[in-house]
Amino acid sequence: MIEQDELRRSYHRHHHSDDNADNGSRRWFLLRQCLNAAFLILSVAGITLWYTYSRDIGIYTLIAATAFKFAELSMRIMNL
């Protein structure tokens, strides 16, 4: 019984319902997801470029991917 109560509290702490979330927090969440997607795409492209085409272009692409991840991480740290 105690385990179920702890799980229920943990679930509600980490999974907020859409009723409680306002449009602003949803927009920030979508922006963070887009930044993560850009990071993943650029990372794969950078690694592919590194091994197949040009090491320099691969490095520049990976640096750009890191900038997207840094922006997303900054937003997450600020709880946006």
N, C-alpha and C positions, 0 to 999 in steps of 0.2 A: 504494500500500500504506500509506503513512504517513497519507494522508487518511482511509482507512477506520479505522485505529487511533484517530485523533483523534476521528472521529465516534462511534466505539463508546464511547470514554471519556466524551465529552460527553453521549451519550445516557444512559449509566448514572449520570452525575453528576446529571442532571436528572429522570430517570424511575426512581424507586425501585420495586422490586417490592413487592407486597402482603405477601410473607413477612417483609420487613424492617420494615414499618410496624406499630407496635403500635396498639391500640385508641385510646389517648389521642391520638396524632397524627391518626388518622382522624377522631376527634370534633372536633378543632380545625379540621381541613380542612373538614368539613361545616359547622361553625359559620361559618367564613369565607365559604363559598359562600352560606350563607343570608343573611349580612350583605350580601354583594354583590348578591344578588337583591333584597333589600329596598331597597338603594340605587338600583338600576336602576328598580324599580317606582315608588318615590317620586319619583325624578327625572322620569320621564315624566309622572307625575300632576301634579307641581308645574309643569312647563312647560305642560302642557295647561291647568291651572287658571289660570296666569298669563295666557295668551292668550285664554281663553274666558270665564272667570267673574269672578274677583277677583284683582287683583294681590297684595293682602295675603295672602290664603290661599295663593296660589302661592309667595310668598316663604317663608311659614312651613313649607310642605311641603318646599321645597328645603333649608331649614335642617335639618329633621329628616333628610332624605336625607344631608346632609353629616355629620351626627352618626353615622349608620350607617357611612359610608365611613371616617370618622376611627377608629371602633372597629376596623374590619377592617384598616386600615393600621397601627394600633398593634400588632395581633396579628402582622401580617406582619413588622414591624420587629423584634419580640421573638422571631421565629422559632418561633412556636407553631403 
